Amino acid sequence: MRRKREQGPITASGDGTYTINLQDHERETMLDLVGQLESVLSSGPDDERLRRLYPTAYNENPEHDAEYQGFMRDELTQSRAASIATVREMLSSDSPVTENQLGAFMMVLNNLRLILGTLLDVNEDDDEPGETDPLYGQWQLYGYLGWLLEWVISSLTGE
């Protein structure tokens, strides 16, 4: 028996579209984060914040890795830029979104989490710090982005 799920930030409409149930201030915050993501993506290949977005493919062969990065980086950057444009449009409207638009939202959320995780140096053994920790707010944002990402994935998979 399937339990009725509480309404969350993403609702499947049953016709192949989805509704984004974010309040105006949440949409504004997400749009600001999308702008920050765009800025970081344009910062250049040596920016340490991008380490998890463009990981090393060939650890033991720098020459092969440089070739791979040269080949793939532009394609990945263009894909991310297209997703950012889609998400900006999506968050600026109350219209239902398509599966492809929700997929772009998933990519943007994941990219934001990867960059924030790099800044926080998140690893599998980390516990969220207490409220008195100066990084507590950033950890809360990391958790919120993960929560949104979970809802997007659940909505796309029908779970």
NUDREN-753817 format. One line per field, with one value per residue: residue number from 1; residue in three letters; x, y negated, z of N, C-alpha, C in turn. Coordinates in nm, 4 decimals. Example, Ala and Ser with C-alpha at 12.3 -4.5 7.8 and 13.67 -1.06 7.14 Angstrom:
REM NUDREN-753817
nr	c(1;2)
rest	c(Ala;Ser)
n.c1	c(1.3190;1.2850)
n.c2	c(0.5690;0.2250)
n.c3	c(0.7800;0.7080)
ca.c1	c(1.2300;1.3670)
ca.c2	c(0.4500;0.1060)
ca.c3	c(0.7800;0.7140)
c.c1	c(1.3200;1.2900)
c.c2	c(0.3300;-0.0030)
c.c3	c(0.7800;0.7870)
This chain:
REM NUDREN-753817
nr	c(1;2;3;4;5;6;7;8;9;10;11;12;13;14;15;16;17;18;19;20;21;22;23;24;25;26;27;28;29;30;31;32;33;34;35;36;37;38;39;40;41;42;43;44;45;46;47;48;49;50;51;52;53;54;55;56;57;58;59;60;61;62;63;64;65;66;67;68;69;70;71;72;73;74;75;76;77;78;79;80;81;82;83;84;85;86;87;88;89;90;91;92;93;94;95;96;97;98;99;100;101;102;103;104;105;106;107;108;109;110;111;112;113;114;115;116;117;118;119;120;121;122;123;124;125;126;127;128;129;130;131;132;133;134;135;136;137;138;139;140;141;142;143;144;145;146;147;148;149;150;151;152;153;154;155;156;157;158;159)
rest	c(Met;Arg;Arg;Lys;Arg;Glu;Gln;Gly;Pro;Ile;Thr;Ala;Ser;Gly;Asp;Gly;Thr;Tyr;Thr;Ile;Asn;Leu;Gln;Asp;His;Glu;Arg;Glu;Thr;Met;Leu;Asp;Leu;Val;Gly;Gln;Leu;Glu;Ser;Val;Leu;Ser;Ser;Gly;Pro;Asp;Asp;Glu;Arg;Leu;Arg;Arg;Leu;Tyr;Pro;Thr;Ala;Tyr;Asn;Glu;Asn;Pro;Glu;His;Asp;Ala;Glu;Tyr;Gln;Gly;Phe;Met;Arg;Asp;Glu;Leu;Thr;Gln;Ser;Arg;Ala;Ala;Ser;Ile;Ala;Thr;Val;Arg;Glu;Met;Leu;Ser;Ser;Asp;Ser;Pro;Val;Thr;Glu;Asn;Gln;Leu;Gly;Ala;Phe;Met;Met;Val;Leu;Asn;Asn;Leu;Arg;Leu;Ile;Leu;Gly;Thr;Leu;Leu;Asp;Val;Asn;Glu;Asp;Asp;Asp;Glu;Pro;Gly;Glu;Thr;Asp;Pro;Leu;Tyr;Gly;Gln;Trp;Gln;Leu;Tyr;Gly;Tyr;Leu;Gly;Trp;Leu;Leu;Glu;Trp;Val;Ile;Ser;Ser;Leu;Thr;Gly;Glu)
n.c1	c(0.0839;0.0549;0.1633;0.0169;0.1869;0.3341;0.2779;0.5302;0.8117;0.8039;0.5616;0.4109;0.2040;0.0524;0.0052;0.2395;0.3720;0.5126;0.4780;0.6341;0.6628;0.7510;0.7942;0.7836;1.0129;1.1839;1.2189;1.3471;1.5844;1.6889;1.7250;1.9229;2.1288;2.1657;2.2673;2.5096;2.6274;2.6600;2.8478;3.0683;3.1191;3.2186;3.4642;3.7044;3.9419;4.1208;4.0061;3.9553;3.7107;3.5715;3.6567;3.5162;3.3276;3.4572;3.6175;3.9334;4.0143;4.2090;4.4118;4.6754;4.7993;4.8829;4.8986;4.7087;4.4883;4.4796;4.4222;4.1689;4.0263;4.0436;3.8905;3.6362;3.5562;3.4496;3.2106;3.0761;3.0551;2.8924;2.6592;2.5928;2.5496;2.3244;2.1410;2.1298;2.0113;1.7612;1.6639;1.6543;1.4492;1.2426;1.2157;1.1308;0.8714;0.5337;0.4352;0.3566;0.6193;0.8281;0.9515;1.2118;1.2851;1.2764;1.4821;1.6968;1.6877;1.7570;2.0234;2.1390;2.0930;2.2510;2.5052;2.5352;2.5400;2.7738;2.9729;2.9369;2.9824;3.2514;3.3605;3.2962;3.4377;3.3243;3.2881;3.2335;3.2388;3.1634;2.9769;2.6936;2.7628;2.7133;2.4776;2.6281;2.8536;3.0514;3.0091;2.7600;2.5224;2.5886;2.6069;2.3420;2.2243;2.3426;2.2187;1.9509;1.9570;2.0151;1.7830;1.5919;1.6928;1.6524;1.3700;1.3248;1.4386;1.2826;1.0328;1.0742;1.1225;0.8905;0.8514)
n.c2	c(0.1177;-0.2162;-0.5040;-0.8225;-1.1023;-1.3849;-1.7232;-1.8741;-2.0680;-2.0122;-1.9042;-1.6447;-1.6709;-1.4873;-1.4966;-1.4852;-1.7130;-1.9354;-2.1036;-2.3735;-2.4367;-2.6746;-2.9473;-3.3053;-3.4326;-3.2155;-3.1461;-3.3797;-3.3624;-3.1246;-3.2088;-3.4007;-3.2325;-3.0832;-3.2807;-3.3258;-3.0767;-3.0842;-3.2894;-3.1749;-2.9604;-3.0957;-3.1724;-3.0498;-2.7842;-2.7289;-2.7798;-2.6799;-2.6175;-2.4864;-2.2317;-1.9874;-1.9920;-1.9610;-1.7110;-1.5368;-1.3193;-1.1400;-1.0464;-0.9537;-1.0260;-1.3088;-1.4291;-1.2940;-1.3646;-1.6443;-1.6579;-1.5346;-1.7151;-1.9454;-1.8670;-1.7991;-1.9997;-2.2419;-2.1459;-2.0530;-2.2946;-2.4445;-2.2923;-2.3277;-2.6043;-2.6206;-2.4847;-2.6599;-2.8846;-2.7761;-2.7182;-2.9721;-3.0875;-2.9127;-2.9491;-3.2072;-3.2081;-3.0991;-2.8929;-2.5513;-2.3040;-2.1164;-1.7761;-1.7910;-2.0519;-2.0228;-1.8418;-2.0075;-2.1763;-1.9933;-1.9455;-2.1991;-2.2310;-2.0182;-2.1020;-2.3379;-2.2241;-2.0702;-2.2679;-2.4159;-2.2085;-2.1662;-2.4078;-2.3838;-2.1634;-1.9057;-1.5709;-1.2124;-1.1492;-1.3691;-1.5502;-1.7587;-2.0858;-2.2497;-2.5098;-2.7257;-2.7289;-2.9033;-2.8321;-2.7270;-2.8261;-2.7951;-2.5199;-2.4596;-2.5608;-2.3865;-2.1492;-2.2171;-2.2488;-1.9864;-1.8631;-1.9776;-1.8725;-1.6010;-1.5930;-1.6658;-1.4488;-1.2371;-1.3154;-1.3012;-1.0297;-0.9214;-0.8331)
n.c3	c(0.0000;-0.0832;0.0775;0.1330;0.0283;0.1824;0.0758;-0.0991;-0.2129;-0.4842;-0.7090;-0.8816;-1.1605;-1.2922;-1.5612;-1.6900;-1.6317;-1.3844;-1.0700;-0.9171;-0.5910;-0.4417;-0.2226;-0.2797;-0.1663;-0.1465;-0.4133;-0.5004;-0.3531;-0.4602;-0.7244;-0.6839;-0.5939;-0.8265;-0.9935;-0.8606;-0.9018;-1.1792;-1.1975;-1.0636;-1.2344;-1.4526;-1.3727;-1.4385;-1.5181;-1.3087;-1.0670;-0.7456;-0.6333;-0.8263;-0.8377;-0.7800;-0.9764;-1.2142;-1.2149;-1.1867;-1.4438;-1.5160;-1.2946;-1.2754;-1.5055;-1.6163;-1.8693;-2.0299;-1.8792;-1.9098;-2.1808;-2.1831;-2.0163;-2.1745;-2.3896;-2.2807;-2.0990;-2.2118;-2.3244;-2.0953;-1.9560;-2.1308;-2.1193;-1.8521;-1.8506;-2.0157;-1.8552;-1.6382;-1.7584;-1.8210;-1.5642;-1.4502;-1.6023;-1.5362;-1.2543;-1.2501;-1.3151;-1.2583;-1.3951;-1.4896;-1.5065;-1.7311;-1.7637;-1.8636;-1.7893;-1.5139;-1.4891;-1.5564;-1.3357;-1.1407;-1.2157;-1.1707;-0.8943;-0.7999;-0.8897;-0.7380;-0.4806;-0.5010;-0.5295;-0.2919;-0.1123;-0.1651;-0.0732;0.1973;0.2529;0.2637;0.3634;0.3795;0.6498;0.7929;1.0326;1.0758;1.1899;1.5129;1.6159;1.6997;1.5501;1.3111;1.0453;1.0326;0.9034;0.6328;0.6227;0.6730;0.4408;0.2569;0.3370;0.2805;0.0008;-0.0654;0.0257;-0.1474;-0.3875;-0.3430;-0.3477;-0.6142;-0.7529;-0.6500;-0.7473;-1.0241;-1.0543;-0.9680;-0.7115)
ca.c1	c(0.0000;0.1307;0.1197;0.0064;0.3055;0.3081;0.3109;0.6614;0.8449;0.7792;0.4438;0.3799;0.0666;-0.0183;-0.0016;0.3770;0.4323;0.5375;0.4610;0.7367;0.5904;0.8411;0.7441;0.8570;1.1467;1.2653;1.2531;1.4468;1.7098;1.7396;1.7730;2.0505;2.2270;2.1914;2.3579;2.6408;2.6802;2.7035;2.9696;3.1767;3.1497;3.2937;3.5874;3.8238;3.9708;4.2054;3.9304;3.9469;3.5705;3.5197;3.7251;3.4228;3.2489;3.5448;3.7178;4.0416;3.9733;4.3269;4.4980;4.8148;4.8525;4.8432;4.8842;4.5763;4.3864;4.4727;4.3521;4.0288;3.9683;4.0305;3.7835;3.5064;3.5216;3.3597;3.0799;3.0134;3.0233;2.7764;2.5436;2.5582;2.4947;2.1878;2.0592;2.1116;1.9118;1.6316;1.6208;1.6163;1.3172;1.1497;1.1926;1.0699;0.7342;0.4549;0.3832;0.4059;0.7463;0.8394;1.0537;1.3428;1.3123;1.3056;1.6160;1.7903;1.6865;1.8349;2.1649;2.1804;2.0998;2.3675;2.6236;2.5435;2.5833;2.9141;3.0573;2.9268;3.0512;3.3948;3.3940;3.2843;3.5225;3.2359;3.3224;3.1350;3.2467;3.1250;2.8481;2.6583;2.8063;2.6109;2.4321;2.7279;2.9624;3.0373;2.9671;2.6300;2.4294;2.6270;2.5680;2.1964;2.1985;2.3823;2.1100;1.8308;1.9763;2.0024;1.6411;1.5278;1.7401;1.5811;1.2335;1.3279;1.4638;1.1633;0.9256;1.1065;1.1153;0.7566;0.8525)
ca.c2	c(0.0000;-0.3392;-0.6094;-0.9548;-1.1815;-1.5252;-1.8107;-1.9341;-2.1751;-1.9695;-1.8200;-1.5924;-1.7088;-1.3750;-1.5116;-1.4949;-1.8387;-1.9449;-2.2355;-2.4117;-2.4982;-2.7566;-3.0815;-3.4080;-3.4551;-3.0983;-3.1614;-3.4866;-3.3065;-3.0304;-3.2876;-3.4585;-3.1235;-3.0503;-3.3854;-3.2985;-2.9602;-3.1313;-3.3661;-3.0814;-2.8833;-3.1793;-3.2166;-2.9925;-2.6447;-2.7126;-2.8115;-2.5602;-2.5863;-2.4038;-2.1019;-1.8741;-2.0000;-1.9160;-1.6273;-1.4762;-1.1921;-1.0524;-1.0872;-0.9133;-1.0682;-1.4492;-1.4616;-1.2457;-1.4427;-1.7757;-1.6364;-1.5104;-1.8409;-2.0338;-1.8173;-1.7908;-2.1159;-2.3332;-2.0813;-2.0559;-2.4341;-2.4819;-2.2221;-2.3951;-2.7359;-2.5974;-2.4513;-2.7836;-2.9654;-2.7086;-2.7331;-3.1133;-3.1031;-2.8306;-3.0100;-3.3389;-3.1863;-3.0034;-2.7938;-2.4144;-2.2775;-1.9859;-1.6863;-1.8453;-2.1676;-1.9712;-1.7852;-2.1206;-2.2184;-1.8917;-1.9696;-2.3217;-2.2012;-1.9337;-2.1860;-2.4237;-2.1409;-2.0323;-2.3840;-2.4428;-2.0976;-2.1923;-2.5171;-2.3332;-2.0441;-1.7986;-1.4321;-1.1176;-1.1392;-1.4952;-1.5749;-1.8997;-2.1545;-2.3102;-2.6442;-2.8276;-2.7215;-3.0104;-2.7769;-2.6626;-2.8701;-2.7325;-2.3788;-2.4577;-2.5778;-2.2602;-2.0560;-2.2609;-2.2136;-1.8405;-1.8334;-2.0100;-1.7753;-1.4757;-1.6074;-1.6639;-1.3108;-1.1602;-1.3538;-1.2484;-0.8832;-0.8810;-0.7730)
ca.c3	c(0.0000;-0.0956;0.1690;0.0727;0.0572;0.2122;-0.0353;-0.0830;-0.3059;-0.6213;-0.7178;-1.0150;-1.1941;-1.3521;-1.7065;-1.7379;-1.5869;-1.2404;-1.0116;-0.8206;-0.4797;-0.3612;-0.1961;-0.3532;-0.1104;-0.1804;-0.5553;-0.5090;-0.3011;-0.5593;-0.8384;-0.6419;-0.5950;-0.9670;-1.0402;-0.8026;-0.9726;-1.3101;-1.1754;-1.0313;-1.3556;-1.5465;-1.3074;-1.5007;-1.4831;-1.1902;-0.9461;-0.6609;-0.6044;-0.9352;-0.8331;-0.7859;-1.1001;-1.3231;-1.1471;-1.2632;-1.5045;-1.5215;-1.1838;-1.2901;-1.6344;-1.6341;-2.0113;-2.0707;-1.8096;-1.9751;-2.3074;-2.1488;-1.9678;-2.2901;-2.4745;-2.2127;-2.0164;-2.2836;-2.3362;-1.9629;-1.9241;-2.2117;-2.0637;-1.7266;-1.8852;-2.0653;-1.7381;-1.5621;-1.8303;-1.8031;-1.4241;-1.4318;-1.6630;-1.4588;-1.1237;-1.2698;-1.3582;-1.1809;-1.4890;-1.4714;-1.5742;-1.7956;-1.7104;-1.9020;-1.7039;-1.3805;-1.5008;-1.5495;-1.1958;-1.0706;-1.2458;-1.1034;-0.7507;-0.7771;-0.9052;-0.6199;-0.3679;-0.5200;-0.5001;-0.1489;-0.0464;-0.1786;0.0185;0.3343;0.2592;0.3094;0.3322;0.4324;0.7954;0.8552;1.0964;1.0690;1.3123;1.5977;1.5816;1.7338;1.4521;1.2115;0.9159;1.0507;0.7988;0.5066;0.6336;0.6596;0.2984;0.1947;0.3664;0.2080;-0.1400;-0.0723;0.0434;-0.2751;-0.4853;-0.3140;-0.3972;-0.7607;-0.7937;-0.6162;-0.8406;-1.1572;-1.0536;-0.9286;-0.5772)
c.c1	c(0.0885;0.0745;0.1142;0.1229;0.2658;0.3462;0.4431;0.6862;0.8226;0.6571;0.4249;0.2332;-0.0133;-0.0290;0.1382;0.4447;0.4419;0.5152;0.5712;0.6658;0.6871;0.7784;0.8333;0.9986;1.2393;1.3090;1.3613;1.5834;1.7711;1.7934;1.9072;2.1605;2.2635;2.2866;2.4987;2.7067;2.7351;2.8356;3.0887;3.2167;3.2329;3.4301;3.7150;3.8609;4.0525;4.1335;3.9058;3.8019;3.5099;3.5755;3.6293;3.3338;3.3263;3.6547;3.8226;3.9949;4.0876;4.4265;4.6452;4.8759;4.8060;4.8227;4.7476;4.4650;4.3708;4.3976;4.2026;3.9616;3.9468;3.9146;3.6460;3.4629;3.4238;3.2191;3.0047;2.9709;2.9011;2.6492;2.4979;2.4974;2.3510;2.0944;2.0308;2.0052;1.7721;1.5776;1.5813;1.4742;1.2110;1.1143;1.1267;0.9238;0.6644;0.3970;0.4351;0.5338;0.7465;0.9455;1.1937;1.3808;1.3476;1.4435;1.7230;1.8004;1.7704;1.9848;2.2173;2.1917;2.2230;2.4968;2.6434;2.5928;2.7300;3.0081;3.0547;2.9967;3.2015;3.4381;3.3907;3.3756;3.4444;3.2939;3.2240;3.1317;3.1980;2.9864;2.8212;2.6996;2.6885;2.5821;2.5342;2.8457;2.9438;2.9916;2.8283;2.5312;2.4606;2.5913;2.4163;2.1573;2.2318;2.2722;1.9831;1.8409;1.9644;1.8580;1.5650;1.5654;1.6697;1.4378;1.2281;1.3442;1.3424;1.0487;0.9506;1.0948;0.9788;0.7499;0.7775)
c.c2	c(-0.1241;-0.4441;-0.7419;-1.0401;-1.3250;-1.6106;-1.8784;-2.0398;-2.1401;-1.8773;-1.7757;-1.6199;-1.5953;-1.3825;-1.5248;-1.6261;-1.8372;-2.0887;-2.2572;-2.4915;-2.5729;-2.8931;-3.1825;-3.4281;-3.3363;-3.1044;-3.2687;-3.4374;-3.2112;-3.1043;-3.3538;-3.3521;-3.0818;-3.1540;-3.3658;-3.1784;-3.0029;-3.2077;-3.2741;-3.0015;-2.9641;-3.2204;-3.1573;-2.8576;-2.6254;-2.7433;-2.6835;-2.5217;-2.4938;-2.2617;-1.9841;-1.8766;-1.9489;-1.8275;-1.5729;-1.3409;-1.0910;-1.0986;-1.0615;-0.9540;-1.2115;-1.4891;-1.4177;-1.3284;-1.5801;-1.7648;-1.6168;-1.6405;-1.9386;-1.9957;-1.8321;-1.9191;-2.2103;-2.2749;-2.0838;-2.1976;-2.4808;-2.4172;-2.2888;-2.5325;-2.7228;-2.5644;-2.5741;-2.8704;-2.9066;-2.7311;-2.8771;-3.1372;-3.0317;-2.8963;-3.1472;-3.3293;-3.0890;-2.8938;-2.6548;-2.3939;-2.1363;-1.9016;-1.7378;-1.9661;-2.1230;-1.9046;-1.8933;-2.1713;-2.1216;-1.9160;-2.0921;-2.2984;-2.1183;-2.0148;-2.2783;-2.3448;-2.1003;-2.1482;-2.4144;-2.3331;-2.1125;-2.3011;-2.4717;-2.2129;-1.9252;-1.6639;-1.3419;-1.1117;-1.2641;-1.4888;-1.7242;-1.9674;-2.2125;-2.4540;-2.7530;-2.8282;-2.8317;-2.9607;-2.7127;-2.6998;-2.8076;-2.5839;-2.3648;-2.4712;-2.4495;-2.1553;-2.0892;-2.2240;-2.0628;-1.7971;-1.8625;-1.9084;-1.6409;-1.4802;-1.6035;-1.5206;-1.2250;-1.1892;-1.2960;-1.0967;-0.8311;-0.8156;-0.8576)
c.c3	c(0.0000;-0.0021;0.0946;0.1222;0.0856;0.0918;-0.0042;-0.1874;-0.4531;-0.6199;-0.8626;-1.0427;-1.2559;-1.5033;-1.7675;-1.7023;-1.4347;-1.1962;-0.9095;-0.7115;-0.3879;-0.3416;-0.2679;-0.2992;-0.1380;-0.3265;-0.5728;-0.4604;-0.4021;-0.6815;-0.8069;-0.6440;-0.7369;-1.0277;-0.9873;-0.8705;-1.1085;-1.2990;-1.1472;-1.1549;-1.4552;-1.4913;-1.3655;-1.4441;-1.3553;-1.0598;-0.8668;-0.6302;-0.7086;-0.9349;-0.8474;-0.9102;-1.2202;-1.2635;-1.2442;-1.3155;-1.5037;-1.4151;-1.2101;-1.4237;-1.6633;-1.7803;-2.0644;-2.0058;-1.8745;-2.1079;-2.2830;-2.1064;-2.0837;-2.3798;-2.4088;-2.1425;-2.0857;-2.2945;-2.2029;-1.9255;-2.0028;-2.1601;-1.9347;-1.7527;-1.9361;-1.9496;-1.6541;-1.6281;-1.8126;-1.6630;-1.3949;-1.4836;-1.5789;-1.3247;-1.1327;-1.3102;-1.2636;-1.2695;-1.4552;-1.5527;-1.6304;-1.7248;-1.7437;-1.8172;-1.5622;-1.3783;-1.4945;-1.4058;-1.1125;-1.0926;-1.1707;-0.9532;-0.7181;-0.7894;-0.7858;-0.4985;-0.3803;-0.4867;-0.3507;-0.0686;-0.0549;-0.0811;0.1646;0.3598;0.3177;0.2705;0.4044;0.5841;0.8678;0.9175;1.0854;1.1994;1.3893;1.5583;1.6114;1.6367;1.3483;1.0741;0.9210;0.9395;0.6641;0.5074;0.6198;0.5125;0.2233;0.2152;0.2903;0.0603;-0.1604;-0.0608;-0.0861;-0.3825;-0.4663;-0.3652;-0.5490;-0.8097;-0.7670;-0.7127;-0.9788;-1.1649;-1.0106;-0.7920;-0.4768)
